[in-house]
C-alpha cells in the first residue's frame, strides 16, 4: 500500500480518506429483465414467424374469389318504403280524437261464479277436522297364501335346476330294441278262444 500512496497525489488521497457525510440512497433498476411469461410468449411468436417463413408456397393452390352482391328482397324494400312514407306523412290533415276509457263491469254470472269460488276456498280453510270419522283401509290386493308362495318357490327351484343341469354328468347308454311277437301257441290259443 505504501507504493500506491507514493504514486497518487496526496491531496486526492486525503480527500478520499477524509470523513464524508453521505446520505443513504436506494438504487432502482432502470432496465428490468422480462418475466418468464413474456419470454415464453416471445419464443412462441418467433417460432410462429419462423414456421410461416418456412412454409412451402408451392403447396398452395390458386383460388379465385367471387364477390356476390345480395340484393334486398321484396319484403325489405316494402318495409323501407313504408318507413319513408311514414316520415313524409302530412300530420296536419289529421283530426283530433279523444280516447274514452270504458270499464267493463262483470255480469251477474261472473259475480256468482266468483262468490262460489270464494266461499269454497273459505270453507276449505275453515273446515273442522274433528267432524271426520275414522276409516279403516281394506287392502284390495292381498298377498298370496303361504302355500302358494312355497309352491312358487319350488317351481322356480325346479326350473333353475333344469336350466343348470350338467350334461357332462350323464353316462352313455346303448339301447337295444326288442320286439316281442307272440308265439304260435299263443296265436292258436287266442284263435280258439274267440271262435
PyMOL CGO cylinders between C-alpha atoms (Angstrom):
from pymol import cmd
from pymol.cgo import CYLINDER

trace = [
    CYLINDER, 0.00, 0.00, 0.00, 2.85, 2.27, 0.58, 0.3, 1, 1, 1, 1, 1, 1,
    CYLINDER, 2.85, 2.27, 0.58, 3.70, 2.05, -3.13, 0.3, 1, 1, 1, 1, 1, 1,
    CYLINDER, 3.70, 2.05, -3.13, 0.22, 3.27, -4.17, 0.3, 1, 1, 1, 1, 1, 1,
    CYLINDER, 0.22, 3.27, -4.17, 0.37, 6.20, -1.76, 0.3, 1, 1, 1, 1, 1, 1,
    CYLINDER, 0.37, 6.20, -1.76, 3.54, 7.45, -3.41, 0.3, 1, 1, 1, 1, 1, 1,
    CYLINDER, 3.54, 7.45, -3.41, 2.04, 7.39, -6.93, 0.3, 1, 1, 1, 1, 1, 1,
    CYLINDER, 2.04, 7.39, -6.93, -1.24, 9.14, -6.03, 0.3, 1, 1, 1, 1, 1, 1,
    CYLINDER, -1.24, 9.14, -6.03, -1.43, 12.82, -5.36, 0.3, 1, 1, 1, 1, 1, 1,
    CYLINDER, -1.43, 12.82, -5.36, -1.50, 13.31, -1.54, 0.3, 1, 1, 1, 1, 1, 1,
    CYLINDER, -1.50, 13.31, -1.54, -4.32, 15.89, -1.71, 0.3, 1, 1, 1, 1, 1, 1,
    CYLINDER, -4.32, 15.89, -1.71, -6.52, 13.50, -3.67, 0.3, 1, 1, 1, 1, 1, 1,
    CYLINDER, -6.52, 13.50, -3.67, -5.66, 10.69, -1.30, 0.3, 1, 1, 1, 1, 1, 1,
    CYLINDER, -5.66, 10.69, -1.30, -6.53, 12.86, 1.69, 0.3, 1, 1, 1, 1, 1, 1,
    CYLINDER, -6.53, 12.86, 1.69, -9.88, 13.78, 0.10, 0.3, 1, 1, 1, 1, 1, 1,
    CYLINDER, -9.88, 13.78, 0.10, -10.71, 10.10, -0.38, 0.3, 1, 1, 1, 1, 1, 1,
    CYLINDER, -10.71, 10.10, -0.38, -9.68, 9.06, 3.14, 0.3, 1, 1, 1, 1, 1, 1,
    CYLINDER, -9.68, 9.06, 3.14, -11.34, 12.07, 4.75, 0.3, 1, 1, 1, 1, 1, 1,
    CYLINDER, -11.34, 12.07, 4.75, -14.61, 11.88, 6.73, 0.3, 1, 1, 1, 1, 1, 1,
    CYLINDER, -14.61, 11.88, 6.73, -17.62, 12.37, 4.41, 0.3, 1, 1, 1, 1, 1, 1,
    CYLINDER, -17.62, 12.37, 4.41, -21.29, 12.88, 5.35, 0.3, 1, 1, 1, 1, 1, 1,
    CYLINDER, -21.29, 12.88, 5.35, -23.11, 10.73, 2.79, 0.3, 1, 1, 1, 1, 1, 1,
    CYLINDER, -23.11, 10.73, 2.79, -26.87, 10.04, 2.57, 0.3, 1, 1, 1, 1, 1, 1,
    CYLINDER, -26.87, 10.04, 2.57, -28.28, 6.55, 2.06, 0.3, 1, 1, 1, 1, 1, 1,
    CYLINDER, -28.28, 6.55, 2.06, -29.85, 6.16, -1.39, 0.3, 1, 1, 1, 1, 1, 1,
    CYLINDER, -29.85, 6.16, -1.39, -31.93, 3.21, -2.60, 0.3, 1, 1, 1, 1, 1, 1,
    CYLINDER, -31.93, 3.21, -2.60, -30.93, 2.07, -6.03, 0.3, 1, 1, 1, 1, 1, 1,
    CYLINDER, -30.93, 2.07, -6.03, -33.64, 1.20, -8.51, 0.3, 1, 1, 1, 1, 1, 1,
    CYLINDER, -33.64, 1.20, -8.51, -33.08, -0.93, -11.57, 0.3, 1, 1, 1, 1, 1, 1,
    CYLINDER, -33.08, -0.93, -11.57, -33.86, 1.06, -14.66, 0.3, 1, 1, 1, 1, 1, 1,
    CYLINDER, -33.86, 1.06, -14.66, -33.58, -1.84, -17.08, 0.3, 1, 1, 1, 1, 1, 1,
    CYLINDER, -33.58, -1.84, -17.08, -35.57, -4.72, -15.51, 0.3, 1, 1, 1, 1, 1, 1,
    CYLINDER, -35.57, -4.72, -15.51, -35.37, -8.17, -17.08, 0.3, 1, 1, 1, 1, 1, 1,
    CYLINDER, -35.37, -8.17, -17.08, -38.53, -9.58, -18.68, 0.3, 1, 1, 1, 1, 1, 1,
    CYLINDER, -38.53, -9.58, -18.68, -40.57, -12.20, -16.81, 0.3, 1, 1, 1, 1, 1, 1,
    CYLINDER, -40.57, -12.20, -16.81, -40.80, -15.90, -17.79, 0.3, 1, 1, 1, 1, 1, 1,
    CYLINDER, -40.80, -15.90, -17.79, -44.26, -15.40, -19.33, 0.3, 1, 1, 1, 1, 1, 1,
    CYLINDER, -44.26, -15.40, -19.33, -43.02, -12.59, -21.55, 0.3, 1, 1, 1, 1, 1, 1,
    CYLINDER, -43.02, -12.59, -21.55, -40.02, -14.70, -22.65, 0.3, 1, 1, 1, 1, 1, 1,
    CYLINDER, -40.02, -14.70, -22.65, -42.27, -17.70, -23.41, 0.3, 1, 1, 1, 1, 1, 1,
    CYLINDER, -42.27, -17.70, -23.41, -44.66, -15.52, -25.38, 0.3, 1, 1, 1, 1, 1, 1,
    CYLINDER, -44.66, -15.52, -25.38, -41.78, -14.02, -27.35, 0.3, 1, 1, 1, 1, 1, 1,
    CYLINDER, -41.78, -14.02, -27.35, -40.38, -17.51, -28.11, 0.3, 1, 1, 1, 1, 1, 1,
    CYLINDER, -40.38, -17.51, -28.11, -43.78, -18.70, -29.33, 0.3, 1, 1, 1, 1, 1, 1,
    CYLINDER, -43.78, -18.70, -29.33, -44.11, -15.63, -31.55, 0.3, 1, 1, 1, 1, 1, 1,
    CYLINDER, -44.11, -15.63, -31.55, -40.63, -16.17, -33.02, 0.3, 1, 1, 1, 1, 1, 1,
    CYLINDER, -40.63, -16.17, -33.02, -41.27, -19.88, -33.72, 0.3, 1, 1, 1, 1, 1, 1,
    CYLINDER, -41.27, -19.88, -33.72, -44.62, -18.99, -35.28, 0.3, 1, 1, 1, 1, 1, 1,
    CYLINDER, -44.62, -18.99, -35.28, -42.96, -16.43, -37.57, 0.3, 1, 1, 1, 1, 1, 1,
    CYLINDER, -42.96, -16.43, -37.57, -40.23, -18.95, -38.48, 0.3, 1, 1, 1, 1, 1, 1,
    CYLINDER, -40.23, -18.95, -38.48, -42.88, -21.55, -39.32, 0.3, 1, 1, 1, 1, 1, 1,
    CYLINDER, -42.88, -21.55, -39.32, -44.63, -19.04, -41.56, 0.3, 1, 1, 1, 1, 1, 1,
    CYLINDER, -44.63, -19.04, -41.56, -41.36, -18.24, -43.34, 0.3, 1, 1, 1, 1, 1, 1,
    CYLINDER, -41.36, -18.24, -43.34, -40.52, -21.96, -43.79, 0.3, 1, 1, 1, 1, 1, 1,
    CYLINDER, -40.52, -21.96, -43.79, -43.95, -22.83, -45.20, 0.3, 1, 1, 1, 1, 1, 1,
    CYLINDER, -43.95, -22.83, -45.20, -43.65, -24.16, -48.77, 0.3, 1, 1, 1, 1, 1, 1,
    CYLINDER, -43.65, -24.16, -48.77, -45.58, -21.80, -51.02, 0.3, 1, 1, 1, 1, 1, 1,
    CYLINDER, -45.58, -21.80, -51.02, -45.52, -24.31, -53.85, 0.3, 1, 1, 1, 1, 1, 1,
    CYLINDER, -45.52, -24.31, -53.85, -48.14, -26.42, -51.99, 0.3, 1, 1, 1, 1, 1, 1,
    CYLINDER, -48.14, -26.42, -51.99, -50.68, -23.59, -52.06, 0.3, 1, 1, 1, 1, 1, 1,
    CYLINDER, -50.68, -23.59, -52.06, -53.46, -23.69, -54.66, 0.3, 1, 1, 1, 1, 1, 1,
    CYLINDER, -53.46, -23.69, -54.66, -54.65, -20.65, -56.51, 0.3, 1, 1, 1, 1, 1, 1,
    CYLINDER, -54.65, -20.65, -56.51, -58.24, -19.66, -55.80, 0.3, 1, 1, 1, 1, 1, 1,
    CYLINDER, -58.24, -19.66, -55.80, -60.43, -17.08, -57.41, 0.3, 1, 1, 1, 1, 1, 1,
    CYLINDER, -60.43, -17.08, -57.41, -62.63, -15.15, -55.05, 0.3, 1, 1, 1, 1, 1, 1,
    CYLINDER, -62.63, -15.15, -55.05, -66.05, -14.17, -56.26, 0.3, 1, 1, 1, 1, 1, 1,
    CYLINDER, -66.05, -14.17, -56.26, -67.88, -11.24, -54.79, 0.3, 1, 1, 1, 1, 1, 1,
    CYLINDER, -67.88, -11.24, -54.79, -71.58, -11.79, -54.60, 0.3, 1, 1, 1, 1, 1, 1,
    CYLINDER, -71.58, -11.79, -54.60, -73.82, -8.80, -54.14, 0.3, 1, 1, 1, 1, 1, 1,
    CYLINDER, -73.82, -8.80, -54.14, -77.05, -9.75, -52.47, 0.3, 1, 1, 1, 1, 1, 1,
    CYLINDER, -77.05, -9.75, -52.47, -79.97, -7.58, -53.45, 0.3, 1, 1, 1, 1, 1, 1,
    CYLINDER, -79.97, -7.58, -53.45, -82.63, -6.92, -50.82, 0.3, 1, 1, 1, 1, 1, 1,
    CYLINDER, -82.63, -6.92, -50.82, -85.82, -8.94, -51.15, 0.3, 1, 1, 1, 1, 1, 1,
    CYLINDER, -85.82, -8.94, -51.15, -89.28, -7.53, -51.84, 0.3, 1, 1, 1, 1, 1, 1,
    CYLINDER, -89.28, -7.53, -51.84, -90.26, -7.54, -48.18, 0.3, 1, 1, 1, 1, 1, 1,
    CYLINDER, -90.26, -7.54, -48.18, -87.23, -5.45, -47.15, 0.3, 1, 1, 1, 1, 1, 1,
    CYLINDER, -87.23, -5.45, -47.15, -87.89, -2.93, -49.94, 0.3, 1, 1, 1, 1, 1, 1,
    CYLINDER, -87.89, -2.93, -49.94, -91.55, -2.64, -48.93, 0.3, 1, 1, 1, 1, 1, 1,
    CYLINDER, -91.55, -2.64, -48.93, -90.52, -2.07, -45.32, 0.3, 1, 1, 1, 1, 1, 1,
    CYLINDER, -90.52, -2.07, -45.32, -88.08, 0.69, -46.32, 0.3, 1, 1, 1, 1, 1, 1,
    CYLINDER, -88.08, 0.69, -46.32, -90.77, 2.38, -48.46, 0.3, 1, 1, 1, 1, 1, 1,
    CYLINDER, -90.77, 2.38, -48.46, -93.22, 2.22, -45.56, 0.3, 1, 1, 1, 1, 1, 1,
    CYLINDER, -93.22, 2.22, -45.56, -90.71, 3.91, -43.23, 0.3, 1, 1, 1, 1, 1, 1,
    CYLINDER, -90.71, 3.91, -43.23, -90.11, 6.65, -45.84, 0.3, 1, 1, 1, 1, 1, 1,
    CYLINDER, -90.11, 6.65, -45.84, -93.88, 7.14, -46.28, 0.3, 1, 1, 1, 1, 1, 1,
    CYLINDER, -93.88, 7.14, -46.28, -94.35, 7.45, -42.53, 0.3, 1, 1, 1, 1, 1, 1,
    CYLINDER, -94.35, 7.45, -42.53, -91.65, 10.12, -42.30, 0.3, 1, 1, 1, 1, 1, 1,
    CYLINDER, -91.65, 10.12, -42.30, -93.19, 12.09, -45.20, 0.3, 1, 1, 1, 1, 1, 1,
    CYLINDER, -93.19, 12.09, -45.20, -96.78, 11.78, -43.91, 0.3, 1, 1, 1, 1, 1, 1,
    CYLINDER, -96.78, 11.78, -43.91, -98.67, 15.09, -43.58, 0.3, 1, 1, 1, 1, 1, 1,
    CYLINDER, -98.67, 15.09, -43.58, -99.89, 15.29, -39.98, 0.3, 1, 1, 1, 1, 1, 1,
    CYLINDER, -99.89, 15.29, -39.98, -101.88, 18.50, -40.50, 0.3, 1, 1, 1, 1, 1, 1,
    CYLINDER, -101.88, 18.50, -40.50, -104.74, 16.59, -42.18, 0.3, 1, 1, 1, 1, 1, 1,
    CYLINDER, -104.74, 16.59, -42.18, -105.42, 14.52, -39.07, 0.3, 1, 1, 1, 1, 1, 1,
    CYLINDER, -105.42, 14.52, -39.07, -108.43, 15.19, -36.85, 0.3, 1, 1, 1, 1, 1, 1,
    CYLINDER, -108.43, 15.19, -36.85, -108.17, 15.33, -33.08, 0.3, 1, 1, 1, 1, 1, 1,
    CYLINDER, -108.17, 15.33, -33.08, -109.75, 12.41, -31.29, 0.3, 1, 1, 1, 1, 1, 1,
    CYLINDER, -109.75, 12.41, -31.29, -110.47, 11.91, -27.64, 0.3, 1, 1, 1, 1, 1, 1,
    CYLINDER, -110.47, 11.91, -27.64, -109.98, 8.49, -26.15, 0.3, 1, 1, 1, 1, 1, 1,
    CYLINDER, -109.98, 8.49, -26.15, -112.70, 7.27, -23.86, 0.3, 1, 1, 1, 1, 1, 1,
    CYLINDER, -112.70, 7.27, -23.86, -111.80, 4.58, -21.35, 0.3, 1, 1, 1, 1, 1, 1,
    CYLINDER, -111.80, 4.58, -21.35, -114.58, 2.07, -20.98, 0.3, 1, 1, 1, 1, 1, 1,
    CYLINDER, -114.58, 2.07, -20.98, -114.73, -0.02, -17.87, 0.3, 1, 1, 1, 1, 1, 1,
    CYLINDER, -114.73, -0.02, -17.87, -116.48, -3.30, -18.48, 0.3, 1, 1, 1, 1, 1, 1,
    CYLINDER, -116.48, -3.30, -18.48, -118.22, -4.48, -15.32, 0.3, 1, 1, 1, 1, 1, 1,
    CYLINDER, -118.22, -4.48, -15.32, -118.65, -8.20, -14.78, 0.3, 1, 1, 1, 1, 1, 1,
    CYLINDER, -118.65, -8.20, -14.78, -122.11, -9.66, -15.37, 0.3, 1, 1, 1, 1, 1, 1,
    CYLINDER, -122.11, -9.66, -15.37, -124.16, -11.47, -12.71, 0.3, 1, 1, 1, 1, 1, 1,
    CYLINDER, -124.16, -11.47, -12.71, -122.90, -14.93, -13.80, 0.3, 1, 1, 1, 1, 1, 1,
    CYLINDER, -122.90, -14.93, -13.80, -119.25, -13.89, -13.33, 0.3, 1, 1, 1, 1, 1, 1,
    CYLINDER, -119.25, -13.89, -13.33, -120.03, -12.41, -9.93, 0.3, 1, 1, 1, 1, 1, 1,
    CYLINDER, -120.03, -12.41, -9.93, -121.91, -15.56, -8.85, 0.3, 1, 1, 1, 1, 1, 1,
    CYLINDER, -121.91, -15.56, -8.85, -119.07, -17.82, -10.00, 0.3, 1, 1, 1, 1, 1, 1,
    CYLINDER, -119.07, -17.82, -10.00, -116.52, -15.69, -8.16, 0.3, 1, 1, 1, 1, 1, 1,
    CYLINDER, -116.52, -15.69, -8.16, -118.68, -15.81, -4.97, 0.3, 1, 1, 1, 1, 1, 1,
    CYLINDER, -118.68, -15.81, -4.97, -118.87, -19.63, -5.19, 0.3, 1, 1, 1, 1, 1, 1,
    CYLINDER, -118.87, -19.63, -5.19, -115.12, -19.88, -5.61, 0.3, 1, 1, 1, 1, 1, 1,
    CYLINDER, -115.12, -19.88, -5.61, -114.50, -17.54, -2.67, 0.3, 1, 1, 1, 1, 1, 1,
    CYLINDER, -114.50, -17.54, -2.67, -116.93, -19.47, -0.43, 0.3, 1, 1, 1, 1, 1, 1,
    CYLINDER, -116.93, -19.47, -0.43, -115.33, -22.78, -1.44, 0.3, 1, 1, 1, 1, 1, 1,
    CYLINDER, -115.33, -22.78, -1.44, -111.85, -21.52, -0.56, 0.3, 1, 1, 1, 1, 1, 1,
    CYLINDER, -111.85, -21.52, -0.56, -113.15, -20.12, 2.74, 0.3, 1, 1, 1, 1, 1, 1,
    CYLINDER, -113.15, -20.12, 2.74, -114.89, -23.42, 3.63, 0.3, 1, 1, 1, 1, 1, 1,
    CYLINDER, -114.89, -23.42, 3.63, -111.71, -25.39, 2.85, 0.3, 1, 1, 1, 1, 1, 1,
    CYLINDER, -111.71, -25.39, 2.85, -109.68, -23.11, 5.09, 0.3, 1, 1, 1, 1, 1, 1,
    CYLINDER, -109.68, -23.11, 5.09, -112.19, -23.20, 7.98, 0.3, 1, 1, 1, 1, 1, 1,
    CYLINDER, -112.19, -23.20, 7.98, -113.01, -26.94, 7.72, 0.3, 1, 1, 1, 1, 1, 1,
    CYLINDER, -113.01, -26.94, 7.72, -113.39, -28.63, 11.12, 0.3, 1, 1, 1, 1, 1, 1,
    CYLINDER, -113.39, -28.63, 11.12, -111.33, -31.82, 11.10, 0.3, 1, 1, 1, 1, 1, 1,
    CYLINDER, -111.33, -31.82, 11.10, -112.98, -33.11, 14.29, 0.3, 1, 1, 1, 1, 1, 1,
    CYLINDER, -112.98, -33.11, 14.29, -116.16, -33.94, 12.35, 0.3, 1, 1, 1, 1, 1, 1,
    CYLINDER, -116.16, -33.94, 12.35, -114.27, -36.53, 10.30, 0.3, 1, 1, 1, 1, 1, 1,
    CYLINDER, -114.27, -36.53, 10.30, -114.85, -40.24, 11.05, 0.3, 1, 1, 1, 1, 1, 1,
    CYLINDER, -114.85, -40.24, 11.05, -112.05, -42.74, 11.39, 0.3, 1, 1, 1, 1, 1, 1,
    CYLINDER, -112.05, -42.74, 11.39, -111.87, -45.02, 8.38, 0.3, 1, 1, 1, 1, 1, 1,
    CYLINDER, -111.87, -45.02, 8.38, -110.14, -48.36, 8.14, 0.3, 1, 1, 1, 1, 1, 1,
    CYLINDER, -110.14, -48.36, 8.14, -108.45, -49.22, 4.92, 0.3, 1, 1, 1, 1, 1, 1,
    CYLINDER, -108.45, -49.22, 4.92, -109.22, -52.55, 3.28, 0.3, 1, 1, 1, 1, 1, 1,
    CYLINDER, -109.22, -52.55, 3.28, -106.40, -53.90, 1.20, 0.3, 1, 1, 1, 1, 1, 1,
    CYLINDER, -106.40, -53.90, 1.20, -107.80, -55.00, -2.13, 0.3, 1, 1, 1, 1, 1, 1,
    CYLINDER, -107.80, -55.00, -2.13, -104.60, -56.58, -3.35, 0.3, 1, 1, 1, 1, 1, 1,
    CYLINDER, -104.60, -56.58, -3.35, -103.84, -59.18, -0.65, 0.3, 1, 1, 1, 1, 1, 1,
    CYLINDER, -103.84, -59.18, -0.65, -100.69, -61.24, -0.67, 0.3, 1, 1, 1, 1, 1, 1,
    CYLINDER, -100.69, -61.24, -0.67, -100.99, -64.87, -1.76, 0.3, 1, 1, 1, 1, 1, 1,
    CYLINDER, -100.99, -64.87, -1.76, -101.19, -67.51, 1.00, 0.3, 1, 1, 1, 1, 1, 1,
    CYLINDER, -101.19, -67.51, 1.00, -98.07, -69.16, 2.35, 0.3, 1, 1, 1, 1, 1, 1,
    CYLINDER, -98.07, -69.16, 2.35, -98.78, -72.43, 0.50, 0.3, 1, 1, 1, 1, 1, 1,
    CYLINDER, -98.78, -72.43, 0.50, -98.90, -70.63, -2.86, 0.3, 1, 1, 1, 1, 1, 1,
    CYLINDER, -98.90, -70.63, -2.86, -95.60, -68.84, -2.12, 0.3, 1, 1, 1, 1, 1, 1,
    CYLINDER, -95.60, -68.84, -2.12, -93.93, -72.17, -1.18, 0.3, 1, 1, 1, 1, 1, 1,
    CYLINDER, -93.93, -72.17, -1.18, -95.31, -73.82, -4.34, 0.3, 1, 1, 1, 1, 1, 1,
    CYLINDER, -95.31, -73.82, -4.34, -93.95, -70.96, -6.48, 0.3, 1, 1, 1, 1, 1, 1,
    CYLINDER, -93.95, -70.96, -6.48, -90.53, -71.24, -4.79, 0.3, 1, 1, 1, 1, 1, 1,
    CYLINDER, -90.53, -71.24, -4.79, -90.43, -74.99, -5.52, 0.3, 1, 1, 1, 1, 1, 1,
    CYLINDER, -90.43, -74.99, -5.52, -91.41, -74.36, -9.15, 0.3, 1, 1, 1, 1, 1, 1,
    CYLINDER, -91.41, -74.36, -9.15, -88.64, -71.76, -9.58, 0.3, 1, 1, 1, 1, 1, 1,
    CYLINDER, -88.64, -71.76, -9.58, -86.06, -74.04, -7.93, 0.3, 1, 1, 1, 1, 1, 1,
    CYLINDER, -86.06, -74.04, -7.93, -87.12, -76.89, -10.23, 0.3, 1, 1, 1, 1, 1, 1,
    CYLINDER, -87.12, -76.89, -10.23, -86.80, -74.63, -13.31, 0.3, 1, 1, 1, 1, 1, 1,
    CYLINDER, -86.80, -74.63, -13.31, -83.36, -73.38, -12.22, 0.3, 1, 1, 1, 1, 1, 1,
    CYLINDER, -83.36, -73.38, -12.22, -82.19, -76.96, -11.57, 0.3, 1, 1, 1, 1, 1, 1,
    CYLINDER, -82.19, -76.96, -11.57, -83.29, -77.93, -15.10, 0.3, 1, 1, 1, 1, 1, 1,
    CYLINDER, -83.29, -77.93, -15.10, -81.50, -74.94, -16.64, 0.3, 1, 1, 1, 1, 1, 1,
    CYLINDER, -81.50, -74.94, -16.64, -78.34, -75.52, -14.61, 0.3, 1, 1, 1, 1, 1, 1,
    CYLINDER, -78.34, -75.52, -14.61, -78.23, -79.31, -15.20, 0.3, 1, 1, 1, 1, 1, 1,
    CYLINDER, -78.23, -79.31, -15.20, -74.75, -80.57, -16.06, 0.3, 1, 1, 1, 1, 1, 1,
    CYLINDER, -74.75, -80.57, -16.06, -74.92, -82.74, -19.18, 0.3, 1, 1, 1, 1, 1, 1,
    CYLINDER, -74.92, -82.74, -19.18, -71.36, -83.93, -18.64, 0.3, 1, 1, 1, 1, 1, 1,
    CYLINDER, -71.36, -83.93, -18.64, -72.51, -85.98, -15.63, 0.3, 1, 1, 1, 1, 1, 1,
    CYLINDER, -72.51, -85.98, -15.63, -74.71, -88.19, -17.85, 0.3, 1, 1, 1, 1, 1, 1,
    CYLINDER, -74.71, -88.19, -17.85, -73.49, -91.69, -18.82, 0.3, 1, 1, 1, 1, 1, 1,
    CYLINDER, -73.49, -91.69, -18.82, -73.83, -93.02, -22.34, 0.3, 1, 1, 1, 1, 1, 1,
    CYLINDER, -73.83, -93.02, -22.34, -76.18, -95.99, -22.70, 0.3, 1, 1, 1, 1, 1, 1,
    CYLINDER, -76.18, -95.99, -22.70, -76.90, -98.18, -25.66, 0.3, 1, 1, 1, 1, 1, 1,
    CYLINDER, -76.90, -98.18, -25.66, -80.50, -99.05, -26.48, 0.3, 1, 1, 1, 1, 1, 1,
    CYLINDER, -80.50, -99.05, -26.48, -81.46, -102.49, -27.75, 0.3, 1, 1, 1, 1, 1, 1,
    CYLINDER, -81.46, -102.49, -27.75, -84.81, -102.77, -29.41, 0.3, 1, 1, 1, 1, 1, 1,
    CYLINDER, -84.81, -102.77, -29.41, -86.65, -105.99, -28.70, 0.3, 1, 1, 1, 1, 1, 1,
    CYLINDER, -86.65, -105.99, -28.70, -89.85, -106.86, -30.42, 0.3, 1, 1, 1, 1, 1, 1,
    CYLINDER, -89.85, -106.86, -30.42, -91.86, -109.42, -28.54, 0.3, 1, 1, 1, 1, 1, 1,
    CYLINDER, -91.86, -109.42, -28.54, -94.05, -111.25, -31.04, 0.3, 1, 1, 1, 1, 1, 1,
    CYLINDER, -94.05, -111.25, -31.04, -96.48, -113.84, -29.77, 0.3, 1, 1, 1, 1, 1, 1,
    CYLINDER, -96.48, -113.84, -29.77, -95.58, -117.46, -30.28, 0.3, 1, 1, 1, 1, 1, 1,
    CYLINDER, -95.58, -117.46, -30.28, -97.56, -119.91, -32.48, 0.3, 1, 1, 1, 1, 1, 1,
    CYLINDER, -97.56, -119.91, -32.48, -99.15, -121.50, -29.45, 0.3, 1, 1, 1, 1, 1, 1,
    CYLINDER, -99.15, -121.50, -29.45, -100.33, -118.10, -28.18, 0.3, 1, 1, 1, 1, 1, 1,
    CYLINDER, -100.33, -118.10, -28.18, -101.83, -117.30, -31.57, 0.3, 1, 1, 1, 1, 1, 1,
    CYLINDER, -101.83, -117.30, -31.57, -103.58, -120.68, -31.74, 0.3, 1, 1, 1, 1, 1, 1,
    CYLINDER, -103.58, -120.68, -31.74, -104.92, -120.31, -28.20, 0.3, 1, 1, 1, 1, 1, 1,
    CYLINDER, -104.92, -120.31, -28.20, -106.23, -116.88, -28.96, 0.3, 1, 1, 1, 1, 1, 1,
    CYLINDER, -106.23, -116.88, -28.96, -107.92, -118.04, -32.16, 0.3, 1, 1, 1, 1, 1, 1,
    CYLINDER, -107.92, -118.04, -32.16, -109.54, -120.97, -30.43, 0.3, 1, 1, 1, 1, 1, 1,
    CYLINDER, -109.54, -120.97, -30.43, -110.79, -118.77, -27.60, 0.3, 1, 1, 1, 1, 1, 1,
    CYLINDER, -110.79, -118.77, -27.60, -112.50, -116.32, -29.97, 0.3, 1, 1, 1, 1, 1, 1,
    CYLINDER, -112.50, -116.32, -29.97, -114.21, -118.92, -32.08, 0.3, 1, 1, 1, 1, 1, 1,
]
cmd.load_cgo(trace, "trace")
